[in-house]
């Protein structure tokens, strides 16, 4: 049994703790060298401490000597030697030794007690990996926000996994996260929705050639189905007043307006309920469902337009429309939208916020919505997950936050590339069941939810995905989620077998993890040490996919360890240390899977 004092297990980030301690020790040593006259007195230079790619070069490396060459007017090697000569005693620190290398790098090597502490922390804490890095800052993550006029498609499947997993890593990194769905229940798309439903309803009672569906309307079979349901419920009471009216006369009539309103009132809540149901099946639960209509009803849209006018960010055009000076504010964040001048040259384009007829644009509502997030509700950060086809909207949206008096850097956009659905090496674009585009419902009927959530979160948002249906349904190591789940189940099986032979874990206080010196053990411990910082980095970079890749590598490292190191036949002290390591790895795999709402099997 080691007498090492292991670190507090809650909110423990071993890698960051080692980096912080290395920085403090080197700073103290440099100051001591200056106080002793071995280095000229000067402000401490900015320097780097990092984990090197090759750990043969130490566990932590620093460029302080090279960074200070100009400050101290000495060769880096001489500076490094002076700093090391004044390094505080390492007893009681997490380091065993330090040395200089190459032109003046300082390399520090972590102690056996440090690595043992990592094992103990991962073994003892069921929430190992969770930190307070975010200090409770309030982050709003808005994702999917699919148009409620139709079913969700494959892109929403990726956006759902990405947004939910990003929210999870932010929570584990210590942020206070609100998951939000923005319901576009106002504006042009709802008018088009109502018109599409109304035409399909009228076609039910009258000849289709009398009421042809305009090309700009929604063509999906779901529109026809909703119209027929409405007809079965309400009969022809809305059809009779429209009979005999053609095109413009029909569309401008009170009867058609009443029909549209009634159909939207019937169909929109059903579609929104279906969105909630489908996302619930996908294991996504939102904290807030925010209707766009409330921004119009509350006067919030008018308020932001008035504010922008008052700040000089808008002006009235000759036709009475209110125009926003988009390029003036968007340039800071990227390319502004352009328009072609009469001579064919491109020039900056001002944006319409309120049309000449007094109706606000979607952009005006979008500014009001983000103002609500950042100013009204006071989130520290708003994060939107958008399809890559919205890239042109990013700069103007962030610029609008500056224009309204907020800080555009508080709004971050995660752009997500498209998904290609593949089967038998060929693209799949149509549903076998309906003949229409693949929907989220279609996907979840074909693919286990565990596979869908894991595989859609396997790649950075900026890369396109070839989602392989054949791989997703496999129950072997070709399927990454199965491979990770199997590693967890295998550890559970190992522990059960040991207990069946009377071998029980005696607790971290009775375990000497410094005995874990095999290279495969060391590889596992290094990965356990990196886990909390991997979550922090995933949160900071808005890239939860790095956790998928991490846990796949961890599962591989565990299988190598188990093939190299015997547990059943090991002498008792080493056996206990290896059991602790197994429990630590099991905890981390379980934490990743539960974080991402993926099943954690104990048997497979």
N, C-alpha and C positions, 0 to 999 in steps of 0.2 A: 504493500500500500504506500503510495506516494504521499508526502506531507504537503504537496503543492496546494496553495490557496487558489482554488479555481474562481474564475470571474463570475459575477452575477449573471444568471442565465437569461433574465428578461432583457429584451432590447439590446442584446449583445451582438456586435458586429466585429468579429475578430480581425478581419482584414483592415477595416478602417481604424480600429483601435491600434493596430501595429503601425500603420502609416502615421497616425497622429503622434504616437510615442516616438517614432523615429525622427519626425520633424522636431519635436520638443528637445530630444537628446542632442541632435545636431546643432540646433540653435543655441542651446546652453554651452555646448563645447566650443562653438565659434566665439561666443561672447567671452568665455573663459580664456581662450587663446588671445583675444584682443586685450583683455584685462592684464594678462601676463606679459604682454608686449611681443608675443610670437607672431601676431598679425597686427597690422595697423588698425587703429581705432576708426570705425566707419559704421554707417548703418548696415544692418544685416541685409544682404542681397536677396531678391526673390529666388527661390530654388525649388526643385522638384524632388519629391519622394514618390516612388512608384514600385509596383511589383514587376520585376523584369520578365521578359518572355522566357528566358532560360534561367531556371532557379539555381543552376550551377554558379551563376553570378550573384548569389545571395538571394534571400527571400525579399528583401527591400533594398533598392538601390537609390542613390541620390547624386545629383549633379552639383551639389552646393560648392564644391571646390572650383569647378569650371565656371559656374555662374558668378563666382566671386573674384575671378581673375582680375577683372578691371577694377573692382572695388578695393581689393587688397594689394594690387600691383605686384603679384607674385605668380610663379608658375602653379598651375592647378595641383600638380603632384605635391609641391611644398605646402600648399594650403591644406590639402587632404591630410598630410602627415601631421600638421599642426593641430588640426581639428581632432584627429584621432588621439593625439597625445593628451588632449584635455577632455576626452569623452568621459562623462560621469561613470562611476562603477555600474556595470550591467547587472549585478546581482539584484534581484527584485524587479528587474525590468522584464519585458517579454523577449529580450535578445540574449543570445549566448556569446556572440563575438561580432567583431567588425573588422574590416580590412579595406585597403585601397586596391584599386585595380585599374589597369590601362592608363589613360592619360590623367586620371585623377578622380575616377568614380569612387564613391564610398559605398561598400556593400555591407549590409547587416544580415546576420543569420539568426533566425528565431530559435528559441530554446525548446528542448523537449517538453518542458512544463507548459509552454504556450500551446503546442500542438495537442498535448493531453487535455488542456482546457477546452479546446475546440470540440474534441470528442465528448467531453463531459457535458458541455453546453447543448450540443445537438441531441445527446442521449436524454438529458434530464428535462429539457423544455419541449413540451408538445407544440409550442408556438415559435420554435426556433426559426429564425429568418425574419421575423417581424421586428421593426425598429421604430424609433421615434424621429427618424431623419426629417420627415415633413413637418414636424412640430405642430401638427393639428391644423395646418393651413387648409382653408376650405376651397376645394376644387369641384367644379361642375363639369361632368363629362356627358356630353350630348352625343348620342350615336343612334344609328339606324334612321330614326325620324322619317320612315317611309311614307310616301304619299298615301293617304287613307282612301284614295279613290280606287285602289285595286290591291291584289295580293302581293306579298313580298317576294322578291326574286333572289337569285343566287348572290348578287352583290350584297344584299342585306344579310345573308347568312355569314359572309365574311365580316361585314361591318359589325354584326352583333357579337361575334366571337372576339373581334379585336377590341371593341369598346368595353365589353364586360371584363375581359382579361386585363385591359389597361386599368380599368377602375380597381380591379382586385390588387394589382401590384402597387398602385398608388396607396390603397388602404394599408397594405402590408408595410409600405415604406413610411407610414405615419401621417398620411394626409386624411382629412375628413372629406369623404367623397360623396357627391350626390349624382346618381345616375338619372339622366333625363331624356325623355322623348318629346320632341316638338311636333305637335299635331298641326299640320297645314290644313286647317278647316276653314280657311277664308281665301278670298282672292280668285284669280282666273281659273285655277284648276278645279275649284269647287263649282264654279259656273259651268265649266266644261263637263264636269261630272253630272250635274243636274240636267244639262241639255242632252247628254248621251242617254241617261236613264229615261228621260221624257220621250225621246224619239223611239226607243225600244218599247216603251209602254204603249205608245200610239200605234206602233206596228203590230202589236198584239190584237188590236181591235180593228185596224184598217189595213188596207193593202200596203205592203212594204214599199212599193213604187210610189205611193202617195206621200209617204214620209221616209224618204231615203236618209240614211245616217251620213251626215257630212264627214268628210275625210278627217277634219280636225278633231272629231269626237273620239272617245275611247271605244276601241273595237272589240275588246275582250268578251269572252263568253260570260264572265262574271257579271257584266253590266246587264246582259239579257236576263240572266237568272234573277238578279235583284228586281228588275222591272216586272218580271212575271210574278214574283212573290208579292210585290206591291199590288199588282192587278188582282191577284187572288184574294187579297185582304180588303182592298178598297173598291173593287169592281170598276165600272166604266165611268164613275161620277166625274173624274177629271178629264176623261176623253171626250165626252159629249160637247163641252164648251169649246173644244179645239177643232171639232169637225168642220171641214170645209176651208179652214185657214191654211194658206200656203206660205212657206218659207218666211220672208221678211215679216209679213203680216202676222204669221203664227208666232215667230220669235219675239215680236214686240208686243204681243197681246197680254192682257192681264191673266187670261186663262192659262197660257203657257207658263207664265211666271209662277202662278199658283201651283201648277203641276210640278214644276221644277222644285219649288220650295218644299212641297209635300214629299217628293221623292228623296231629296237630300236629307230631310228630317227623319225619314224612314231608314235610308240606306247607310248614311254616314255612321251613325252609332253602331250599326251591325258590323261595318267594316273595321271600325276602331276596336270593337270587342274581339273580332277575329285576329287583329294584330296582337292584342294582349294575350289571347289564347295561344297563338302560334309562338310568340316569343317566350311565353311561360313554358311551353313544351321544350323550348331550346334552353331552358333554365336561366332565362334573363328576367329579372324583376327590377322594375324601375321605381325609383323613389318619387319621381315627379312625371306626370303626363301634362304637358303645358300646351293648352290650345292657343293657336294664333289668334282666334276670334276674340279672346279676352283682351288682347292688346288694342284692338279696334274699339271694342265696347267700352273700355276704361278710359279712352282718350290718350293712351300711352303713345300711339303712333303720331297723333297730332302734336303731342308734347315735344317729341324729339325733332319733328320737322320745325316747330317754332323755335326750339333751342338752336338748331343749326342755322336758321335764318338770322336769329339774333347775334350769332357768332360770326356772321358773314360767310359761312360755308355754303350757303344756298342763295339763289336769286330767282326772281320771277321771269320767265320767258315771255315773249310777245303774246303767245296764245294763252297765257295764264298758268301754264304748268310751272311747278317749282323744281328747279334744277340744282343738283348738288355738284360742287366743284371737286369731283372725285380725284382727278389726277394730282391736284395740289397736295392732297393728303396721302394718296396711295403710293406715290413715288418712293417714300421712305421704306416701304415693305416689298417693293417689286414693281413689275410692269403694270401700268394702269391700262384700262380698256381703251382701245383706239377706234377711230372712225376714219373713213376716207373722205378727204376734202374733194371739192369739185375738180381739182386738177389731178386727182388720183393719189395724192400724197397722204400718208397717215398722220393724224393729229390726235391729241388727247381728247377723250370723250367725256363730257359732263353727263351725269346720270339723272334720269327723271325720278324724283321722289313722289311727286303728286301730279297726276295727269291733268290735262286741261279741263277734264270733266269733274275734277275734284276727287277722284278715286286714287288713294295711295298705291304705289307699286309694292311688289314683294320686297324689294330692297329696303323701302322705308320701314316695313314691318320687321324686317330682319335687324335693322339698326335698333329699333325699339326693343326687340327681343334680347339682344345682347346688352343693351343699356340696362334692361331689367335684371339680367344676371349679375352684371358687374357693379352697378350703382344701386338699384333698388334692393336687391337681395344680398349684395355685398360679398360675392365670392371673390377670393383672392385671384383665382384663375378660372377662365372658361376654356374648355377644350372641346372642339368639335371634330368628329370623325366624318369626313366627306369623301365621296367618290372623286377620283382624280380628274374627272371631267369638270369639276368645280374649281379647278386651280386658278382660273381667271378671277374668281370672286374673293380670293384670299386677301390680296393687297388692298382692295377697295374696302373690304370689311374691317380689316385692322386699322386702315386709315380713318374710317368713319368713327372708330372709337376715339382716336385722337381729336377728330373734328368736334365731337360732342363734349370734349373736356375730360375724357378718360385716357388711360394709357393703353395704346394698341398692343403693347407687348403682353398685356394681361389676357389677351385672346390668342390661343394657339390652335392651329388647324392641323390635323393629321390627315393627309391625303392618302387614299387607299386605291391601289391599282385593281384592275379587273380580274375576274375569275374565269378560267376556262374549264368547263366540266369535261372530263375525259372518261372513256370506257373502251376497253379493247384497243387502246392506243388511238382512238378516234374521238373527235369532238362530239359532245352531246348537247344539242340546243333545244330539243323539243321534248315535252313530257309524253311518255308512252300512253298515259291515261287520258290526257285531254288534247294532245296535239298542239298545245300552246307552249310558251316558254317555261322553263323549269322554275318552279316556285320553291320557297322554303318548305312548304308542306310536302311537296313532291320529294325533296331531298331527304327529309326526316323519315319518310316512309321507306326509303331505300337504304339509308346509312344510319348506323347507331349514333346516338347523340354524342357519346364519348368521342368517337372518331371525328365527327363533324367539328366539335369545339376544338379539339386538339389540332387537327390538321389545318383548319382555317387560321389557327394562330401560330403556325410553324414558320411563317416567313415575315420579314419586315413589311410594313404597310406599303412601302414604295416599290415593292417588287410584285409582278403579276404572279398568279398561282395557276398551275395546272392541277386541278383537284381530281385525283384518280379514284373513280368509284370502285374499281376492283381492289385497290389497296385499302380503301376505307372499310371494306366489309371483311377483310381478312382477319383471322384469329391466329396469327403467327407473328414472328419477329419482323416480318416485312411491314407490318403496321406499327408505326412508332408508338401510338398510345398503348397498344397491346404489349409491346416490348417493355415499356415503363411499368405498366400495371403488373406484368409478370415478375419484374424485379421485386416489387413490393410483396406480392404473394409468396415469392420464393423465400424472402426473409422471414415472413410470418411462419412458413412451413419449417424453416430451420429452427426457429425458436420453439415451435411446438414440439418438434422431435427431441430437442435438448431437454425440454421440460418432461417429456415422456420417459426419458432416461434418468430423471431426478436431478438434472442440472438446471438451476434457477439463477437468474441474475441477482446479484447481491447488493446492487445499488451503486451509484456513482461514488459514494463516500467510501466504498470498499473496493474500489477499482484503481489500478495503476495503469493508466493509458500510455505512460511513457514506454511501455513494453512493445508498442506497435511500431516496429522499425522496418518491416518488410516493405520493399518499394511499392507493392500494390496497396498496402495499408496507408503508406504515406500519400499516395495519389488520392485515395479516398478522403483522407483528412484534409488535404489541401482544398479539395472541392467543397467539403463541409465548411471550411473556413471562408470560402469565397461566396457562399450562398446568400447571406444577408446583403452583401455589397452588390451582388448580381441583381437583387430585387431593387435596391436603391438606383442602380444604373438603368434598369428597365423602366423605372418610374421617371427618372430624369430625362431619358431619351424617348419616352413614350413608345417603347418597343418591348411589349410583353413577350414577343417571340423568343427573345434571348433566354427566357426561363424555360421554354420548351426545349431549346437546344441544350441548355444546362442539364436538365433532368434526364435527357436521353444519354448524355455523356456520363452522368452519375450512374445510371443503370448499367452502362457498359463497364465502367470502372468497378462496380460491385461484382459483376460476373467474373471479371479478371481476378479480383481479390479472392472470390470463393473458389476459383479454380486453382489458386496458388497456395492459399492458407487454410489449413485444416482447423476446424473448431472443436469437433467432437474429441479428437485425439490430443489436443493441446494440453499442456500442463495447466493446473487450475488458475494461476494468476493471469497467464496469457489468454486462457480461455475466457475469463471474465472481461478482459480488455477487448477481445474480439466480439464478444456479445454486445458490449457497449457500443462498439463501432457499428455493428449491424443495426442496433436500435436507432442510432443517430441517423444512419442512411435511410432506414425505414421512415423515420419521422420527417425527414426532408422530402422524400418522394410523396408521402401522404400530404404534406403541407402544400406542395405544388399542385397535386391533383385536386385537393379540396378547394384550394384558392381559385382554381379554374373550373370548379363545379363538374369535375369528372369523377366517375365511380372509382372507389379505392377497394379493390377486392383483397380479401385475406386468403382466398383459395382460388386456383384456376386449373 
